[in-house]
Amino acid sequence: MRTLEVGDDIDTLGRALRDALHDAQLIVTTGGLGPTADDITRDAIAATLNEPMAPDPKLVATLRERFAALRRPMPESNLRQALLIPSAAAIPNANGTAPGWWVERDGCVVVAMPGPPGEMNPMWDTYVLPRVERLLPGVVAMRALMTFGVGESAAEEKIQPLYAEFPDVRFATYAKTYGVQIHMTARAPTQELADWRASDAERSVRQRLGDDVYGSGEETLADVVGRILRDRRETVAAMESVTGGMIASLITDVEGSSDYFAGGIVAYTREAKARYGVDETTMDHNGLISAETAGAMALAARRQFNTAAGVATTGIAGMTPVEGRPPGTAYVAVAYGESVQVRAIHRSGRRATVKHFIAQSGLDLLRRALQESNQ
C-alpha cells in the first residue's frame, strides 16, 4: 500500500497514475473533481488510459436539476463534472455536484472521489467500499453499528478481542460527526454463511459496547430519539445556551420531526434564562455554567412547551474561562418523567466542533433517558 500527495499538475499526476497502475490493482484518488480549470483528476485519468471524455446525458440532467432546485443558474463550467470516459461509471454524490468515477480497465480499478470529507466519506461508505469488498474472492455480508460516548480508540480497544474470535470478519472503526461507526465485514463461500458470521459478530460487538451502541447503519442520534418519541407519542423541547440552537437544528434535520419537537429557546444570557423560567436563585448560587442551572433549564423548557421531555445545554465554547471554569466545560441536562439527569462535559477545541459535540451529547443523554424509562 502506498499513499502519494500530488499537486494540480497534469503531467505529475499522470506519472503517478501510470506508476500506480503498474504496481497495484486498486488506485483511489481524492480531490480534483470540481468544475474549475485546476480540477484535473478526470483529465489525468483519461489521458493516462488514452480514452476520450464526453458528457454523460444523465449526469448533465442531474446537474441541471440540482441547480434548478437551488433556483440558481448553472455555470457552463459545471458541465465538466458530467464528463465520463468509456471505462468509467459515475459514482453518485448525494452531498455535492461532483460525481465520482469508478474505472475498470485491464484488470485494474481506479476510483476517483471528491476531496471534501463531507462528500468523500459518505461516497466511500455507501458506494465504494461495498464494491471494493466484492472484488475479493467469496461473498461478503456487512453490518454497521453507530455508537456515542466512547472514542474511536477506546471502541477499538473494547472490540479488539473479537478479532481473534472472528477470523473471517474484518472490523473497522470510523470517527464521524455523529459518533463512532463500527463496521463488520464477513467473508464466506456462501451468502448464508457470510450473513451468519456478520450477525454473530454484530451481537458480540453490541455486548461489548453496551449502551454506547445507539443505532445501526448511518443512523444519527436525532433519528433514534425521534423514533422513540414518535412511537410513544411524546414530545420534547429544548433550551440552549452554549449550543445556540444546534440541538433544535439536529432534531429538525429529521423528516417528520414536527410530530415530536414542540420548539426551542436560545437563552444565551442570564436575563434570557430568567425570562423563560430559570430560577434566578439557582443561577446566583451555582453559576450559569453548572449542573444545577442546566437541570433548571431542562425543566423550564418542559414547562414552557408542556412537553414530556426537556433538554438543555450551558457551557463555554470559546477559549476564555468563565466563572472560573476552563474553556470546554459544559453541562447537558434532560428532564423526563420524575427525574432530571445531568452530564458534565469537558471538550476543548474549535468552537464549532465543541458546540456540535455538546449538542450531540445532549441528544445522547435524551436517548439514554428515554431508553432507561422503558426498561
VMD Tcl script that draws the C-alpha trace (Angstrom):
set ca {
  {0.00 0.00 0.00}
  {1.30 3.46 -0.90}
  {-0.02 6.98 -0.37}
  {1.02 9.90 -2.59}
  {0.26 13.61 -2.43}
  {0.32 15.14 -5.92}
  {-0.17 18.76 -6.93}
  {-2.52 20.15 -9.58}
  {-0.19 19.40 -12.47}
  {-1.46 17.03 -15.14}
  {1.99 15.65 -16.09}
  {2.91 14.90 -12.47}
  {-0.48 13.39 -11.76}
  {-0.30 11.34 -14.96}
  {3.11 9.89 -13.99}
  {1.78 9.00 -10.54}
  {-1.22 7.22 -12.08}
  {0.94 5.29 -14.58}
  {3.25 4.12 -11.78}
  {0.26 3.12 -9.63}
  {-1.36 1.17 -12.47}
  {1.89 -0.73 -12.94}
  {2.17 -1.64 -9.24}
  {-1.41 -2.02 -7.97}
  {-4.82 -3.39 -8.88}
  {-6.76 -0.71 -6.96}
  {-6.00 3.01 -7.09}
  {-8.07 5.52 -5.11}
  {-7.81 9.26 -5.74}
  {-9.45 12.09 -3.83}
  {-9.87 15.68 -4.96}
  {-9.68 17.44 -8.28}
  {-13.25 16.72 -9.45}
  {-14.56 20.26 -9.20}
  {-15.73 22.48 -12.11}
  {-12.69 24.75 -12.43}
  {-9.66 24.52 -14.70}
  {-7.35 23.35 -11.92}
  {-9.57 20.31 -11.21}
  {-7.67 17.92 -13.43}
  {-8.12 14.43 -11.97}
  {-10.60 13.40 -14.67}
  {-8.31 14.76 -17.39}
  {-5.29 12.91 -15.97}
  {-7.12 9.58 -15.78}
  {-8.46 9.98 -19.29}
  {-5.02 10.89 -20.67}
  {-3.31 8.04 -18.80}
  {-5.78 5.49 -20.19}
  {-5.88 7.20 -23.61}
  {-9.67 7.41 -23.56}
  {-11.76 10.41 -24.69}
  {-14.06 12.21 -22.27}
  {-17.64 13.01 -23.27}
  {-20.66 14.45 -21.41}
  {-22.99 11.83 -20.00}
  {-26.62 12.88 -20.67}
  {-27.88 11.50 -17.34}
  {-25.21 13.36 -15.37}
  {-25.94 16.58 -17.30}
  {-29.64 16.25 -16.48}
  {-28.88 15.56 -12.80}
  {-26.67 18.65 -12.59}
  {-29.27 20.88 -14.19}
  {-31.97 19.53 -11.86}
  {-29.81 20.20 -8.81}
  {-29.15 23.82 -9.79}
  {-32.82 24.30 -10.72}
  {-33.84 23.07 -7.28}
  {-31.48 25.67 -5.80}
  {-33.01 28.30 -8.11}
  {-29.55 29.21 -9.36}
  {-28.25 29.34 -12.92}
  {-25.73 26.60 -13.61}
  {-22.33 27.85 -14.82}
  {-21.29 26.09 -18.00}
  {-18.05 25.10 -16.26}
  {-20.05 22.68 -14.11}
  {-20.60 20.54 -17.20}
  {-17.03 19.29 -16.66}
  {-18.49 17.31 -13.78}
  {-20.71 15.38 -16.19}
  {-17.80 14.01 -18.23}
  {-17.06 10.29 -18.43}
  {-14.67 8.05 -20.35}
  {-15.84 4.73 -21.83}
  {-14.26 2.71 -18.99}
  {-15.82 4.86 -16.25}
  {-19.13 4.64 -14.42}
  {-20.37 7.54 -12.31}
  {-20.46 7.20 -8.53}
  {-23.43 9.16 -7.07}
  {-22.68 12.12 -4.83}
  {-25.65 12.98 -2.61}
  {-23.74 15.82 -0.93}
  {-22.25 17.76 -3.83}
  {-22.24 18.34 -7.56}
  {-19.18 16.23 -8.41}
  {-19.90 12.55 -9.07}
  {-17.05 10.14 -8.57}
  {-15.58 7.79 -11.15}
  {-15.34 4.00 -10.96}
  {-12.98 2.93 -13.73}
  {-12.22 -0.69 -14.67}
  {-9.51 -1.34 -17.24}
  {-7.10 -4.24 -17.89}
  {-7.72 -5.88 -14.51}
  {-7.23 -2.64 -12.56}
  {-9.74 -0.40 -10.80}
  {-9.32 3.36 -10.45}
  {-11.67 5.15 -8.07}
  {-11.86 8.96 -8.14}
  {-13.73 10.69 -5.32}
  {-14.23 14.36 -4.42}
  {-11.92 15.87 -1.84}
  {-14.26 17.47 0.74}
  {-14.73 14.96 3.61}
  {-18.48 15.67 3.72}
  {-18.72 14.33 0.16}
  {-15.90 11.80 0.10}
  {-16.69 9.87 3.30}
  {-20.37 9.12 2.51}
  {-19.41 8.17 -1.06}
  {-16.76 5.77 0.22}
  {-19.03 4.20 2.85}
  {-22.13 3.90 0.66}
  {-20.83 3.12 -2.82}
  {-17.11 2.45 -3.00}
  {-16.31 0.19 -0.04}
  {-19.08 -2.35 -0.82}
  {-17.84 -2.61 -4.43}
  {-14.23 -2.98 -3.32}
  {-15.26 -5.77 -0.95}
  {-16.95 -7.60 -3.81}
  {-13.68 -7.65 -5.75}
  {-12.24 -10.09 -3.23}
  {-12.88 -13.85 -3.51}
  {-16.02 -15.29 -1.89}
  {-19.12 -13.34 -0.86}
  {-19.47 -10.76 1.87}
  {-22.04 -9.54 4.37}
  {-21.68 -6.20 6.06}
  {-23.04 -4.74 9.29}
  {-22.51 -1.29 10.79}
  {-23.28 -0.01 14.28}
  {-23.33 3.58 15.50}
  {-22.01 4.50 18.94}
  {-21.74 7.61 21.08}
  {-19.99 8.11 24.39}
  {-16.90 6.09 23.52}
  {-13.98 7.40 21.47}
  {-12.64 5.65 18.39}
  {-9.52 4.26 20.09}
  {-11.49 3.18 23.16}
  {-14.10 1.45 20.99}
  {-11.38 -0.39 19.08}
  {-9.75 -1.47 22.33}
  {-13.05 -2.90 23.60}
  {-13.75 -4.93 20.47}
  {-10.15 -5.98 19.73}
  {-10.52 -9.41 21.47}
  {-13.16 -10.22 18.84}
  {-10.57 -10.06 16.04}
  {-9.18 -13.48 17.01}
  {-12.64 -14.85 17.83}
  {-13.93 -13.96 14.33}
  {-11.01 -14.55 11.92}
  {-13.31 -14.33 8.88}
  {-14.70 -10.93 9.87}
  {-12.91 -7.64 9.28}
  {-13.60 -4.99 11.93}
  {-13.06 -1.28 11.31}
  {-13.85 1.88 13.26}
  {-14.68 5.25 11.70}
  {-14.97 8.56 13.55}
  {-17.95 10.51 12.24}
  {-19.53 13.80 13.26}
  {-22.37 11.94 14.99}
  {-20.36 9.21 16.75}
  {-18.06 6.29 16.07}
  {-19.18 3.74 13.50}
  {-18.14 0.10 13.79}
  {-18.02 -1.85 10.51}
  {-18.09 -5.66 10.40}
  {-17.42 -7.31 7.04}
  {-17.74 -11.10 6.96}
  {-16.44 -13.21 4.10}
  {-17.53 -16.77 3.34}
  {-18.06 -19.22 0.45}
  {-21.86 -18.71 0.63}
  {-24.10 -15.73 1.34}
  {-25.91 -17.62 4.10}
  {-22.66 -18.29 5.97}
  {-21.43 -14.72 5.46}
  {-24.71 -13.33 6.86}
  {-24.48 -15.64 9.86}
  {-20.89 -14.61 10.61}
  {-21.71 -10.90 10.28}
  {-24.77 -11.18 12.54}
  {-22.82 -13.17 15.13}
  {-20.06 -10.55 15.13}
  {-22.65 -7.77 15.46}
  {-24.18 -9.41 18.55}
  {-20.74 -9.68 20.15}
  {-19.93 -6.03 19.43}
  {-23.25 -4.96 20.96}
  {-22.47 -6.98 24.09}
  {-19.03 -5.41 24.47}
  {-20.12 -1.81 23.84}
  {-23.47 -1.99 25.65}
  {-25.49 1.22 25.84}
  {-22.88 3.11 23.84}
  {-24.45 1.49 20.75}
  {-27.40 3.64 19.73}
  {-28.23 2.54 16.19}
  {-27.12 0.84 13.01}
  {-26.01 1.86 9.54}
  {-25.89 5.64 9.14}
  {-28.46 6.41 11.84}
  {-27.95 9.58 13.85}
  {-28.86 10.28 17.45}
  {-31.60 12.59 16.19}
  {-33.03 9.71 14.14}
  {-33.15 7.39 17.15}
  {-34.54 9.98 19.57}
  {-37.21 10.92 17.06}
  {-38.25 7.32 16.51}
  {-38.63 6.67 20.26}
  {-40.64 9.85 20.83}
  {-42.89 9.19 17.84}
  {-43.54 5.60 18.94}
  {-44.53 6.86 22.41}
  {-46.46 9.81 21.04}
  {-44.42 12.12 23.26}
  {-42.79 15.48 22.63}
  {-39.59 17.29 23.54}
  {-38.49 20.92 23.81}
  {-35.04 22.47 24.13}
  {-33.48 25.41 25.97}
  {-29.96 26.04 24.74}
  {-27.21 28.41 25.69}
  {-23.75 27.26 24.57}
  {-25.07 25.31 21.55}
  {-27.04 28.27 20.20}
  {-29.94 26.24 18.82}
  {-27.91 23.34 17.43}
  {-29.93 20.66 19.24}
  {-33.11 22.07 17.72}
  {-31.41 22.12 14.33}
  {-30.25 18.49 14.57}
  {-33.69 17.32 15.66}
  {-35.43 19.16 12.85}
  {-33.00 17.78 10.28}
  {-35.10 14.60 10.52}
  {-38.14 14.30 8.29}
  {-41.38 14.45 10.27}
  {-39.80 15.95 13.40}
  {-42.82 18.24 13.84}
  {-44.59 15.16 15.23}
  {-42.49 15.26 18.40}
  {-40.48 18.51 18.56}
  {-42.50 21.31 20.14}
  {-39.92 24.09 19.95}
  {-36.69 25.53 21.27}
  {-35.37 28.58 23.10}
  {-31.87 30.02 22.75}
  {-31.38 31.58 26.18}
  {-27.84 32.85 25.80}
  {-27.78 35.37 28.65}
  {-28.74 35.24 32.30}
  {-31.65 37.60 31.63}
  {-32.99 35.37 28.87}
  {-32.78 32.29 31.07}
  {-34.68 34.05 33.84}
  {-37.28 35.38 31.37}
  {-38.10 31.84 30.29}
  {-38.43 30.37 33.75}
  {-34.98 29.50 35.10}
  {-34.89 30.30 38.81}
  {-32.56 33.25 39.49}
  {-31.55 31.89 42.88}
  {-30.27 28.72 41.20}
  {-28.14 30.76 38.82}
  {-26.88 33.08 41.58}
  {-25.89 30.26 43.93}
  {-24.39 27.88 41.37}
  {-23.40 29.98 38.36}
  {-24.70 29.99 34.82}
  {-22.36 27.14 33.93}
  {-23.36 24.48 36.41}
  {-25.21 21.20 36.69}
  {-27.94 22.91 38.69}
  {-28.57 25.61 36.08}
  {-28.57 23.05 33.26}
  {-31.18 20.98 35.12}
  {-33.30 24.06 35.78}
  {-33.14 24.95 32.07}
  {-34.35 21.48 31.06}
  {-37.28 21.77 33.47}
  {-38.07 25.28 32.20}
  {-38.09 24.08 28.58}
  {-40.53 21.34 29.50}
  {-42.79 23.79 31.32}
  {-42.71 26.42 28.58}
  {-43.84 23.96 25.89}
  {-45.79 21.49 28.05}
  {-43.79 18.54 26.70}
  {-42.87 15.13 28.09}
  {-39.16 15.90 27.92}
  {-36.88 18.90 28.10}
  {-33.24 19.06 27.04}
  {-30.80 21.86 27.83}
  {-27.17 22.95 27.40}
  {-24.96 25.51 29.11}
  {-21.20 25.93 28.93}
  {-18.14 27.54 27.32}
  {-17.45 27.06 23.63}
  {-14.80 29.79 23.40}
  {-11.21 29.99 24.59}
  {-11.74 32.20 27.66}
  {-12.53 30.87 31.16}
  {-15.95 31.82 32.53}
  {-16.96 31.80 36.20}
  {-13.59 30.23 36.99}
  {-14.30 27.25 34.74}
  {-11.89 26.31 31.93}
  {-12.82 26.50 28.24}
  {-14.68 23.45 27.02}
  {-16.61 23.00 30.26}
  {-20.29 22.33 29.65}
  {-23.36 20.65 31.11}
  {-26.22 18.98 29.29}
  {-29.44 18.08 31.07}
  {-32.62 16.16 30.39}
  {-35.87 16.37 32.32}
  {-38.06 13.35 31.67}
  {-40.58 11.63 33.89}
  {-39.77 12.20 37.54}
  {-36.04 12.69 37.08}
  {-33.55 15.25 35.86}
  {-30.28 13.85 34.53}
  {-27.19 16.00 34.02}
  {-23.90 15.16 32.31}
  {-20.71 17.18 32.72}
  {-18.61 17.62 29.56}
  {-15.02 18.73 29.11}
  {-14.24 19.17 25.42}
  {-11.76 21.75 24.13}
  {-11.04 22.64 20.52}
  {-12.52 24.70 17.71}
  {-15.71 26.50 18.67}
  {-17.86 24.81 16.02}
  {-16.52 21.36 16.94}
  {-17.15 21.89 20.65}
  {-20.69 23.15 20.07}
  {-21.50 20.17 17.87}
  {-20.15 17.68 20.42}
  {-22.14 19.28 23.24}
  {-25.31 19.19 21.14}
  {-24.77 15.53 20.29}
  {-24.11 14.83 23.98}
  {-27.47 16.39 24.83}
  {-29.23 14.15 22.31}
  {-27.35 11.13 23.64}
  {-28.41 11.89 27.22}
  {-32.00 12.26 26.00}
  {-31.73 8.93 24.17}
  {-30.45 7.14 27.26}
  {-33.11 8.71 29.50}
  {-35.87 7.59 27.13}
  {-34.47 4.06 26.86}
  {-33.95 3.70 30.62}
  {-37.57 4.61 31.29}
  {-38.65 1.70 29.11}
  {-36.63 -0.92 31.00}
}
mol new
graphics top color blue
foreach p $ca { graphics top sphere $p radius 0.5 }
foreach p [lrange $ca 0 end-1] q [lrange $ca 1 end] { graphics top cylinder $p $q radius 0.2 }
display resetview
